[in-house]
Amino acid sequence: MGSCLCGSVKFEVRPPFSAFRYCHCSRCRKASGSAHAANIFVPQGQFAWLSGEGLVNHYKLPTAKTFAVSFCTRCGSRVPHLIHERQEYLIPAGLLDEDPVSRPQNIIFWGSRAPWYVEPQEIPKFDERP
């Protein structure tokens, strides 16, 4: 199960995943507002909307062949969207309400990573704000 920040959009996803990866491309960085996106992919038949599908808005980048994002119109959280060309759903991994058990398999567009990105093992970590 997964949901947006406000909980209005809810969905169910059934493993196994087609892929789970971090993407460092400039489009994913812009869409996520972060150093990378953590995306899970599942065949269309393994995904179902539970509530709030009518609150989902979709933006397809006009200059890209396949890049798009969907988001909750109440809270702005990115939400899953169908990649029509592949009949797969892209699910932002941070939306999952429980541990998906699977872990990312790879990192793509590493050469496009942000110049300010520092790998996590290289910086201090805190359980809460320092």
Backbone bond lengths (Angstrom), bond angles and torsions (degrees), N, CA, C in turn:
res aa  C-N    CA-C-N  psi(-1)  N-CA   C-N-CA  omega(-1)  CA-C   N-CA-C  phi
1 M - - - 1.444 - - 1.518 109.22 -
2 G 1.315 114.16 152.59 1.444 120.00 177.42 1.514 109.70 -151.79
3 S 1.336 115.27 164.76 1.457 119.90 -178.42 1.522 110.16 -158.22
4 C 1.331 114.52 162.24 1.462 120.48 176.03 1.534 108.71 -80.52
5 L 1.318 116.92 179.36 1.459 122.18 -177.09 1.523 112.54 -60.43
6 C 1.325 118.16 -41.48 1.467 120.32 -178.27 1.520 112.83 -86.31
7 G 1.325 117.82 -10.61 1.464 122.00 178.21 1.515 114.67 84.54
8 S 1.323 117.92 3.81 1.466 120.42 -179.29 1.519 112.68 -74.04
9 V 1.328 116.55 -33.48 1.465 121.51 179.21 1.521 107.70 -103.18
10 K 1.326 115.19 122.11 1.462 120.41 179.78 1.524 108.98 -130.81
11 F 1.318 115.12 147.92 1.453 120.26 -178.22 1.516 109.56 -148.70
12 E 1.327 113.67 165.60 1.458 121.36 177.28 1.523 107.52 -124.94
13 V 1.325 115.74 139.65 1.452 121.21 177.83 1.530 107.90 -133.14
14 R 1.330 115.39 137.96 1.464 119.98 -179.60 1.524 110.02 -114.53
15 P 1.317 116.88 125.72 1.467 120.02 173.89 1.526 109.66 -65.30
16 P 1.293 118.18 167.41 1.466 126.81 5.57 1.529 111.30 -81.22
17 F 1.318 115.38 154.44 1.453 121.65 178.09 1.521 109.82 -82.51
18 S 1.324 115.71 147.95 1.469 120.55 173.43 1.522 109.28 -71.50
19 A 1.336 115.49 -38.39 1.464 120.82 -179.89 1.530 108.57 -161.82
20 F 1.323 114.64 155.76 1.460 123.13 173.56 1.519 104.54 -143.50
21 R 1.328 115.90 114.89 1.464 118.41 -175.03 1.515 111.96 -148.90
22 Y 1.320 113.55 158.30 1.456 121.62 170.89 1.523 106.89 -93.63
23 C 1.317 116.79 136.07 1.457 120.85 177.39 1.522 109.63 -120.44
24 H 1.316 115.98 123.48 1.459 122.59 -179.31 1.533 112.61 -100.83
25 C 1.317 119.31 12.19 1.467 119.95 -179.33 1.527 110.06 -64.24
26 S 1.301 116.25 156.54 1.469 120.24 -176.79 1.526 111.80 -62.68
27 R 1.316 118.54 -31.25 1.461 120.74 179.36 1.524 111.14 -69.33
28 C 1.314 117.31 -44.17 1.469 119.91 177.87 1.526 111.20 -65.88
29 R 1.331 117.16 -36.18 1.463 119.69 176.78 1.524 110.07 -62.46
30 K 1.319 117.35 -45.33 1.473 120.77 179.21 1.529 110.84 -63.90
31 A 1.329 116.52 -46.22 1.463 120.68 -176.77 1.523 112.43 -66.28
32 S 1.345 117.22 -33.22 1.463 120.33 -178.43 1.524 112.34 -92.57
33 G 1.338 116.53 -20.55 1.461 119.79 -175.20 1.521 111.97 70.64
34 S 1.314 115.88 20.24 1.453 121.18 -175.71 1.534 110.38 -134.61
35 A 1.325 115.72 -175.90 1.457 120.44 -179.26 1.522 112.49 -69.80
36 H 1.328 116.78 -25.66 1.461 121.45 179.11 1.515 109.63 -162.27
37 A 1.291 115.17 164.57 1.460 121.26 172.20 1.522 107.75 -100.46
38 A 1.319 116.44 146.44 1.464 122.25 173.08 1.525 105.59 -110.50
39 N 1.324 116.55 104.84 1.460 121.59 -172.57 1.518 112.21 -115.58
40 I 1.317 113.94 136.69 1.462 122.76 174.13 1.520 106.99 -110.90
41 F 1.321 116.13 141.96 1.455 121.28 178.76 1.522 108.83 -122.52
42 V 1.346 116.04 135.44 1.464 121.17 176.50 1.526 109.01 -137.78
43 P 1.337 117.31 148.61 1.454 119.85 173.68 1.531 110.33 -58.37
44 Q 1.308 115.79 149.21 1.457 122.21 -175.79 1.533 112.66 -51.87
45 G 1.319 117.91 -37.64 1.459 121.68 -178.03 1.522 114.62 -70.38
46 Q 1.320 117.95 -9.70 1.465 121.77 -179.58 1.527 112.25 -101.98
47 F 1.324 116.37 13.52 1.455 121.60 -178.19 1.524 109.16 -128.94
48 A 1.339 116.94 141.42 1.471 120.95 175.65 1.527 109.75 -147.43
49 W 1.319 116.01 137.59 1.459 121.09 172.08 1.515 108.10 -76.49
50 L 1.327 117.52 136.04 1.462 121.81 176.82 1.530 110.62 -102.43
51 S 1.333 116.79 -36.17 1.468 121.24 176.80 1.520 109.77 -163.35
52 G 1.316 115.18 157.18 1.452 121.42 173.21 1.511 116.63 79.83
53 E 1.316 119.05 9.94 1.464 119.72 -178.61 1.534 110.96 -58.09
54 G 1.318 117.37 -32.86 1.460 121.37 178.85 1.523 113.53 -68.82
55 L 1.321 117.30 -13.90 1.467 121.82 178.45 1.524 112.26 -90.46
56 V 1.323 116.84 -3.28 1.456 121.09 -176.06 1.520 110.28 -86.52
57 N 1.320 115.35 129.12 1.458 121.56 174.17 1.529 107.43 -112.35
58 H 1.311 115.91 151.18 1.463 121.48 -173.66 1.521 109.31 -124.40
59 Y 1.318 115.88 135.37 1.458 121.31 175.61 1.523 108.98 -124.81
60 K 1.316 116.10 119.11 1.463 121.45 176.38 1.519 107.22 -103.57
61 L 1.317 116.10 123.86 1.451 121.20 179.58 1.532 108.64 -66.32
62 P 1.330 118.18 116.62 1.466 120.05 -173.66 1.529 114.62 -63.98
63 T 1.310 117.66 -25.50 1.468 120.31 -178.24 1.521 113.41 -88.82
64 A 1.330 117.25 -0.42 1.466 120.74 -177.30 1.525 110.55 -113.70
65 K 1.311 115.54 145.97 1.457 120.41 179.25 1.534 111.47 -66.51
66 T 1.323 117.17 -43.97 1.461 119.31 -174.50 1.524 115.40 -129.24
67 F 1.325 120.75 -4.24 1.466 120.05 -172.65 1.526 112.01 -77.65
68 A 1.337 115.25 131.25 1.459 121.84 177.49 1.525 108.81 -154.54
69 V 1.320 115.44 162.91 1.451 121.53 172.52 1.523 108.24 -138.05
70 S 1.311 115.44 151.17 1.456 121.82 172.08 1.513 106.87 -122.21
71 F 1.333 115.12 152.56 1.456 119.11 -176.61 1.518 110.70 -150.95
72 C 1.324 115.01 155.76 1.459 122.74 176.02 1.527 107.84 -75.82
73 T 1.320 116.92 128.13 1.462 120.30 -178.70 1.528 112.58 -75.80
74 R 1.313 118.52 -9.94 1.474 120.95 176.09 1.524 112.08 -87.20
75 C 1.343 116.87 -48.87 1.469 118.89 -173.44 1.527 113.45 -112.56
76 G 1.320 118.08 -10.84 1.459 121.24 178.59 1.514 115.43 84.22
77 S 1.325 118.13 -2.41 1.468 120.45 179.12 1.519 110.47 -62.39
78 R 1.330 115.20 139.84 1.464 118.24 170.18 1.512 107.98 -64.34
79 V 1.314 115.99 143.42 1.460 121.93 178.13 1.530 108.51 -132.17
80 P 1.320 117.66 168.24 1.465 119.96 -177.99 1.530 112.63 -59.00
81 H 1.320 114.32 154.60 1.464 119.21 172.22 1.524 109.96 -146.93
82 L 1.314 113.24 152.35 1.458 120.46 -179.86 1.516 109.52 -81.96
83 I 1.329 115.84 129.42 1.457 121.79 171.52 1.523 104.93 -92.56
84 H 1.318 116.22 98.43 1.467 121.74 -172.67 1.521 112.59 -57.82
85 E 1.319 116.73 -38.83 1.464 120.20 -176.92 1.523 112.31 -62.42
86 R 1.335 116.85 -26.59 1.472 120.44 -177.18 1.523 112.79 -114.43
87 Q 1.323 117.45 -4.06 1.463 121.49 -176.77 1.523 111.20 54.55
88 E 1.335 115.07 40.31 1.461 122.37 178.17 1.522 109.24 -127.94
89 Y 1.316 115.05 150.13 1.457 120.06 171.64 1.516 109.55 -94.48
90 L 1.319 115.66 137.43 1.460 122.73 169.51 1.514 105.84 -96.11
91 I 1.327 115.98 125.91 1.462 121.61 -179.25 1.514 109.33 -120.68
92 P 1.343 117.79 116.78 1.458 118.99 173.80 1.540 108.44 -61.42
93 A 1.311 116.92 119.07 1.464 121.73 -171.45 1.528 113.26 -59.21
94 G 1.312 117.81 -30.32 1.463 120.91 -179.63 1.515 114.23 -65.61
95 L 1.319 118.29 -11.41 1.461 121.92 178.85 1.524 113.01 -81.43
96 L 1.334 117.29 -16.82 1.460 119.87 -176.77 1.524 110.25 -67.16
97 D 1.320 115.70 135.94 1.462 121.11 -177.52 1.523 112.92 -84.71
98 E 1.310 117.38 -14.04 1.462 121.76 179.56 1.524 109.87 -135.23
99 D 1.292 116.04 167.75 1.466 121.59 177.63 1.530 108.98 -62.47
100 P 1.329 117.89 124.10 1.459 119.10 -179.86 1.529 113.28 -75.87
101 V 1.317 118.08 -2.85 1.458 126.24 -178.22 1.528 110.91 71.38
102 S 1.326 117.91 -46.87 1.470 120.79 175.22 1.516 109.96 -66.29
103 R 1.314 115.80 156.42 1.459 122.29 177.14 1.518 108.58 -124.98
104 P 1.340 117.64 157.28 1.464 119.14 179.70 1.524 111.47 -54.00
105 Q 1.317 114.80 138.61 1.461 121.45 -177.62 1.524 112.25 -90.75
106 N 1.326 115.75 -29.28 1.452 118.69 -176.80 1.519 110.96 -164.18
107 I 1.323 114.03 174.06 1.460 122.93 176.60 1.521 105.97 -119.55
108 I 1.342 115.63 130.96 1.456 118.60 178.15 1.524 110.16 -114.59
109 F 1.303 115.47 157.50 1.464 124.35 -177.49 1.528 111.77 56.57
110 W 1.331 115.54 38.37 1.466 121.88 178.29 1.526 110.96 -57.74
111 G 1.322 116.79 -37.11 1.455 120.85 179.76 1.519 113.40 -66.19
112 S 1.337 117.00 -16.20 1.464 121.75 178.98 1.521 112.60 -99.02
113 R 1.324 117.44 5.78 1.472 119.27 -175.97 1.531 111.09 -57.83
114 A 1.314 115.11 155.27 1.465 121.42 179.88 1.528 109.74 -62.99
115 P 1.325 118.11 140.11 1.463 120.25 -178.82 1.533 112.87 -64.24
116 W 1.316 116.96 -20.10 1.464 120.74 179.87 1.529 113.12 -90.46
117 Y 1.334 117.08 -3.69 1.462 119.92 -177.94 1.528 111.27 -66.11
118 V 1.325 115.62 130.51 1.459 122.57 175.65 1.525 106.52 -120.35
119 E 1.306 116.78 129.08 1.459 119.38 -178.88 1.529 110.18 -62.78
120 P 1.333 117.17 138.62 1.469 121.45 -173.74 1.526 115.53 -54.35
121 Q 1.317 118.48 -34.57 1.470 119.28 -178.77 1.526 111.78 -67.35
122 E 1.317 117.69 -12.86 1.458 121.28 -176.90 1.531 114.05 -93.41
123 I 1.337 118.78 -2.85 1.458 120.11 -176.72 1.525 111.33 -128.17
124 P 1.347 117.75 156.31 1.471 120.72 -179.74 1.528 112.06 -62.26
125 K 1.317 115.52 151.39 1.454 122.06 -179.57 1.531 109.86 -125.09
126 F 1.331 115.95 143.75 1.456 122.83 179.72 1.513 108.43 -134.19
127 D 1.322 118.15 144.78 1.463 121.29 176.84 1.528 111.35 -72.99
128 E 1.321 117.17 -24.65 1.450 123.44 176.80 1.527 107.54 -140.79
129 R 1.331 116.97 -175.00 1.476 118.30 178.00 1.521 110.54 -58.40
130 P 1.343 117.30 141.27 1.479 118.41 179.24 1.522 111.01 -71.04
